[in-house]
């Protein structure tokens, strides 16, 4: 009980420091973390970049700072694989490649870190580009990929030290079939502009995959009080609870017709019982099972999933409409 009392005190202090629109409740106004951002403002937070640059040497230590991400990666990749295959079948594709569903697709990983997700995306066939605002992260990712002959063919996997807004300025919009940004948006400044920039890079009919953390009392207890302060599984200061984004805030962003420049219509047309149609968007919770030492993806349609399964870590997929 003393742990819970301490966590409650920490949460009260965090709530008193948060910006005015960040509520600790599960259901908050959707005009919160993703609201009132200026599209011409950089999303790069120098303090966050410095923090992860200091840790860059640890990216491929499966028992170290990024151990939980190593364990999460198979779950994230299975979700990507499932959704891409599902939509290929929905579109009536004659040749569905179960083993390499990203074959021939242009894939972008925004905030790639040391390349954990990038290498997996490339192995599914995607012509993968990983970008990161940390030069040391890009160096580590490039070095690790160079050791695997399967990743060395031209175009299979490349890295670039840049931000998403700079990439958008140089490559232009509608450049990638699949855009991923996993465990990143909670670390950026101006998350609305960041999300808009990521979305603009998606081709019509393409996919945007995100994973992040909901802004709830449970997420504070698990990701900050327990993981950072009590158990020291990750470095203190890695997360900022007020920057977490709730699933309904994500959904609301893509319901708005003016969220993404040059989009002729919202990416989510309407909600059905509070949830989008599965061919437009999907939210799935991820839960860590400490007795197994692994993450699991909450099944689609699990009873009450929007209350318990999506109250901490979750995956979000949305598809850009065809034009």
C-alpha positions as CSV (number, residue, x, y, z in Angstrom):
1,X,0.0,0.0,0.0
2,X,2.9,2.4,0.6
3,X,3.9,2.1,-3.1
4,X,0.4,3.1,-4.1
5,X,0.3,6.0,-1.7
6,X,3.7,7.2,-3.0
7,X,2.5,6.9,-6.6
8,X,-0.6,8.9,-5.7
9,X,1.5,11.7,-4.3
10,X,3.8,11.6,-7.3
11,X,0.8,11.8,-9.6
12,X,-0.7,14.7,-7.7
13,X,2.6,16.6,-8.1
14,X,2.8,15.8,-11.8
15,X,-0.8,16.9,-12.3
16,X,0.0,20.2,-10.7
17,X,2.9,20.8,-13.1
18,X,1.1,19.7,-16.3
19,X,-0.1,22.1,-18.9
20,X,-3.7,23.3,-18.5
21,X,-5.3,20.9,-21.0
22,X,-3.8,17.7,-19.8
23,X,-6.2,15.9,-17.5
24,X,-5.3,12.8,-15.5
25,X,-8.7,11.2,-16.2
26,X,-9.1,8.5,-18.9
27,X,-11.6,10.5,-20.8
28,X,-10.4,14.0,-21.5
29,X,-11.2,16.7,-23.9
30,X,-9.9,15.9,-27.4
31,X,-8.7,19.5,-27.6
32,X,-5.8,18.7,-25.4
33,X,-2.3,17.4,-26.3
34,X,-3.0,17.5,-30.0
35,X,-4.6,21.0,-30.0
36,X,-3.5,24.5,-30.9
37,X,-0.1,23.7,-32.4
38,X,1.5,25.7,-35.2
39,X,2.3,23.7,-38.2
40,X,5.5,25.7,-38.9
41,X,7.0,24.9,-35.5
42,X,9.7,22.3,-35.2
43,X,8.7,19.1,-33.4
44,X,12.3,18.4,-32.3
45,X,12.9,18.7,-28.6
46,X,16.6,19.3,-28.0
47,X,16.5,17.9,-24.4
48,X,14.9,14.7,-25.6
49,X,17.4,14.4,-28.4
50,X,20.3,14.9,-26.0
51,X,18.8,12.3,-23.6
52,X,18.5,9.6,-26.2
53,X,21.8,10.5,-27.8
54,X,23.5,9.8,-24.4
55,X,21.9,6.4,-24.4
56,X,22.6,5.5,-28.1
57,X,25.3,3.0,-27.3
58,X,22.7,0.9,-25.4
59,X,20.2,0.4,-28.2
60,X,21.1,-3.2,-29.0
61,X,21.6,-4.4,-25.4
62,X,18.5,-6.5,-25.0
63,X,18.9,-6.6,-21.2
64,X,19.6,-2.9,-20.8
65,X,17.9,0.5,-21.1
66,X,15.9,-0.6,-24.2
67,X,15.1,-4.1,-23.1
68,X,11.4,-3.5,-22.9
69,X,11.4,-2.1,-26.5
70,X,13.2,-5.3,-27.7
71,X,10.4,-7.3,-26.1
72,X,7.8,-5.1,-27.6
73,X,9.1,-5.1,-31.1
74,X,7.6,-8.5,-32.1
75,X,4.2,-7.4,-31.0
76,X,4.5,-4.1,-32.9
77,X,5.6,-5.9,-36.1
78,X,2.9,-8.5,-35.9
79,X,0.3,-5.7,-35.8
80,X,1.9,-4.0,-38.8
81,X,2.0,-7.3,-40.7
82,X,-1.6,-8.2,-39.8
83,X,-3.0,-4.8,-40.9
84,X,-1.1,-4.6,-44.1
85,X,-2.2,-8.1,-45.1
86,X,-5.8,-7.4,-44.0
87,X,-6.0,-4.3,-46.2
88,X,-4.4,-6.1,-49.1
89,X,-7.1,-8.7,-48.9
90,X,-9.8,-6.0,-48.5
91,X,-8.5,-4.4,-51.7
92,X,-8.8,-7.7,-53.5
93,X,-5.1,-8.1,-54.2
94,X,-4.4,-11.2,-56.2
95,X,-0.9,-11.8,-54.9
96,X,-0.7,-11.6,-51.1
97,X,2.8,-12.3,-49.8
98,X,2.3,-13.7,-46.2
99,X,6.0,-13.9,-45.5
100,X,6.9,-10.5,-47.0
101,X,3.8,-8.3,-47.0
102,X,5.9,-5.1,-47.5
103,X,7.5,-6.4,-50.6
104,X,8.1,-3.5,-53.1
105,X,6.6,-0.9,-50.7
106,X,8.3,2.3,-49.7
107,X,8.5,2.4,-45.9
108,X,9.5,5.1,-43.5
109,X,10.3,4.9,-39.7
110,X,10.2,8.3,-38.0
111,X,12.3,8.5,-34.9
112,X,14.0,5.2,-35.7
113,X,16.5,5.3,-32.7
114,X,18.9,2.4,-33.1
115,X,17.0,0.7,-35.8
116,X,15.0,-2.0,-33.9
117,X,11.9,-1.5,-36.0
118,X,13.7,-0.6,-39.3
119,X,15.5,-3.9,-39.5
120,X,12.2,-5.8,-39.0
121,X,10.4,-3.7,-41.6
122,X,13.2,-4.4,-44.1
123,X,13.0,-8.1,-43.5
124,X,9.3,-8.0,-44.4
125,X,10.3,-6.7,-47.8
126,X,9.9,-3.0,-47.4
127,X,12.4,-0.5,-49.0
128,X,12.9,1.1,-45.6
129,X,14.2,4.5,-44.7
130,X,14.9,5.3,-41.0
131,X,15.2,8.9,-39.9
132,X,16.1,10.3,-36.5
133,X,17.0,13.8,-35.2
134,X,19.9,12.2,-33.2
135,X,23.0,11.8,-35.2
136,X,24.5,9.2,-32.7
137,X,21.3,7.1,-33.1
138,X,21.7,7.1,-36.8
139,X,25.3,6.1,-36.5
140,X,24.5,3.1,-34.2
141,X,21.6,2.0,-36.5
142,X,23.8,2.1,-39.6
143,X,26.6,0.2,-37.9
144,X,24.3,-2.5,-36.7
145,X,22.5,-3.0,-40.1
146,X,25.9,-3.1,-41.9
147,X,26.7,-6.4,-40.0
148,X,23.7,-8.2,-41.6
149,X,24.2,-9.2,-45.3
150,X,20.4,-9.5,-45.7
151,X,20.0,-5.8,-45.1
152,X,22.9,-4.5,-47.3
153,X,21.3,-4.8,-50.8
154,X,20.8,-1.3,-52.2
155,X,17.5,0.2,-51.1
156,X,16.7,-2.5,-48.6
157,X,17.5,-0.3,-45.6
158,X,18.9,3.2,-45.4
159,X,19.2,5.8,-42.6
160,X,19.2,9.6,-42.7
161,X,19.9,12.1,-39.9
162,X,16.9,14.5,-40.3
163,X,13.6,15.4,-38.8
164,X,10.2,14.6,-40.2
165,X,9.5,18.2,-41.2
166,X,12.8,18.5,-43.0
167,X,12.1,15.2,-44.8
168,X,8.7,16.4,-45.9
169,X,10.3,19.6,-47.2
170,X,12.8,17.7,-49.3
171,X,10.8,14.6,-50.4
172,X,7.4,16.2,-50.6
173,X,4.1,14.7,-49.5
174,X,2.6,11.3,-50.5
175,X,6.1,9.6,-50.7
176,X,5.6,6.4,-48.7
177,X,3.2,3.4,-48.7
178,X,3.8,2.9,-44.9
179,X,4.9,5.4,-42.3
180,X,5.7,4.2,-38.8
181,X,6.5,6.2,-35.7
182,X,6.7,4.0,-32.6
183,X,7.2,5.4,-29.1
184,X,8.1,8.8,-30.5
185,X,5.2,11.2,-30.4
186,X,5.3,11.4,-26.6
187,X,8.8,12.8,-26.8
188,X,8.3,15.6,-29.4
189,X,7.3,19.2,-29.2
190,X,4.3,20.3,-31.1
191,X,2.7,16.8,-31.5
192,X,-0.1,18.0,-33.7
193,X,2.4,19.3,-36.3
194,X,4.4,16.2,-35.9
195,X,1.4,14.0,-36.6
196,X,0.3,16.1,-39.5
197,X,3.8,15.9,-41.1
198,X,3.9,12.1,-40.7
199,X,0.5,11.8,-42.2
200,X,1.3,14.0,-45.2
201,X,4.1,11.6,-46.1
202,X,1.7,8.7,-46.6
203,X,0.6,7.9,-50.1
204,X,-3.2,7.6,-50.9
205,X,-4.3,4.1,-49.7
206,X,-1.2,3.9,-47.5
207,X,-0.8,3.2,-43.8
208,X,0.3,5.2,-40.8
209,X,1.3,3.2,-37.7
210,X,1.9,4.8,-34.3
211,X,2.5,3.5,-30.8
212,X,2.4,5.6,-27.7
213,X,1.1,5.9,-24.2
214,X,-2.3,7.1,-22.9
215,X,-2.4,9.9,-20.3
216,X,-4.0,8.1,-17.4
217,X,-3.3,7.4,-13.7
218,X,-2.4,3.8,-14.6
219,X,0.2,4.9,-17.2
220,X,1.8,7.3,-14.7
221,X,2.1,4.5,-12.1
222,X,3.5,2.0,-14.6
223,X,5.8,4.0,-16.8
224,X,7.1,6.7,-14.5
225,X,6.6,5.8,-10.9
226,X,7.3,2.0,-11.3
227,X,9.6,1.8,-14.4
228,X,11.6,5.0,-13.8
229,X,11.5,5.7,-10.1
230,X,11.0,2.5,-8.2
231,X,12.4,-0.3,-10.5
232,X,14.8,1.8,-12.6
233,X,14.1,-0.2,-15.7
234,X,14.6,3.0,-17.7
235,X,16.4,6.2,-16.9
236,X,14.5,8.7,-14.8
237,X,13.3,11.6,-16.9
238,X,12.7,9.4,-20.0
239,X,8.9,10.1,-20.0
240,X,6.8,13.2,-19.4
241,X,3.3,12.2,-18.3
242,X,1.7,15.4,-19.5
243,X,2.9,14.7,-23.1
244,X,1.1,11.3,-23.3
245,X,-1.8,11.2,-25.8
246,X,-5.0,9.4,-25.3
247,X,-6.5,7.1,-28.0
248,X,-9.6,9.3,-28.4
249,X,-7.3,12.3,-29.1
250,X,-5.7,10.4,-31.9
251,X,-9.1,9.4,-33.3
252,X,-10.4,13.0,-33.1
253,X,-7.4,14.3,-35.0
254,X,-8.2,12.1,-38.0
255,X,-11.9,12.9,-37.8
256,X,-11.2,16.6,-38.4
257,X,-11.2,17.6,-42.1
258,X,-8.5,20.3,-41.6
259,X,-5.9,18.2,-39.6
260,X,-3.8,17.2,-42.7
261,X,-3.1,19.7,-45.5
262,X,-4.0,18.6,-49.0
263,X,-6.3,15.9,-47.7
264,X,-9.7,16.1,-49.5
265,X,-11.6,14.5,-46.6
266,X,-11.0,13.2,-43.0
267,X,-9.2,9.9,-42.8
268,X,-11.8,8.6,-40.3
269,X,-15.3,9.3,-41.7
270,X,-17.3,8.5,-38.5
271,X,-17.4,6.5,-35.4
272,X,-19.5,3.4,-34.7
273,X,-20.2,3.0,-31.0
274,X,-17.2,5.3,-30.3
275,X,-14.8,3.3,-32.5
276,X,-13.8,3.8,-36.1
277,X,-14.5,1.3,-38.9
278,X,-11.7,-1.3,-39.0
279,X,-10.9,-0.5,-42.6
280,X,-10.2,3.2,-41.6
281,X,-8.5,3.0,-38.3
282,X,-7.8,0.6,-35.4
283,X,-6.6,0.9,-31.8
284,X,-5.1,-2.0,-30.0
285,X,-3.8,-2.1,-26.4
286,X,-0.4,-3.7,-25.5
287,X,0.1,-5.3,-22.1
288,X,3.3,-6.4,-20.5
289,X,3.1,-9.8,-18.7
290,X,5.9,-9.8,-16.2
291,X,5.5,-13.5,-15.3
292,X,6.2,-14.3,-19.0
293,X,8.6,-11.5,-19.6
294,X,6.8,-10.5,-22.8
295,X,4.3,-8.1,-24.3
296,X,1.0,-9.3,-25.7
297,X,-1.4,-7.6,-28.1
298,X,-4.9,-7.3,-26.7
299,X,-7.4,-9.2,-29.0
300,X,-9.6,-7.1,-31.2
301,X,-13.0,-6.6,-29.6
302,X,-11.9,-7.6,-26.1
303,X,-14.6,-6.6,-23.6
304,X,-13.9,-3.2,-22.1
305,X,-10.6,-2.9,-23.9
306,X,-11.0,0.8,-24.3
307,X,-11.1,1.2,-20.6
308,X,-8.3,-1.2,-19.4
309,X,-6.3,-2.4,-22.3
310,X,-5.8,1.1,-23.9
311,X,-5.1,2.9,-20.6
312,X,-1.3,2.6,-21.0
313,X,0.6,1.4,-24.1
314,X,-1.4,1.1,-27.3
315,X,-1.0,0.9,-31.1
316,X,-2.8,3.1,-33.5
317,X,-3.3,2.4,-37.3
318,X,-5.0,4.7,-39.8
319,X,-5.2,4.5,-43.5
320,X,-5.1,7.5,-45.9
321,X,-8.1,7.4,-48.2
322,X,-7.7,6.8,-51.9
323,X,-8.1,9.9,-54.0
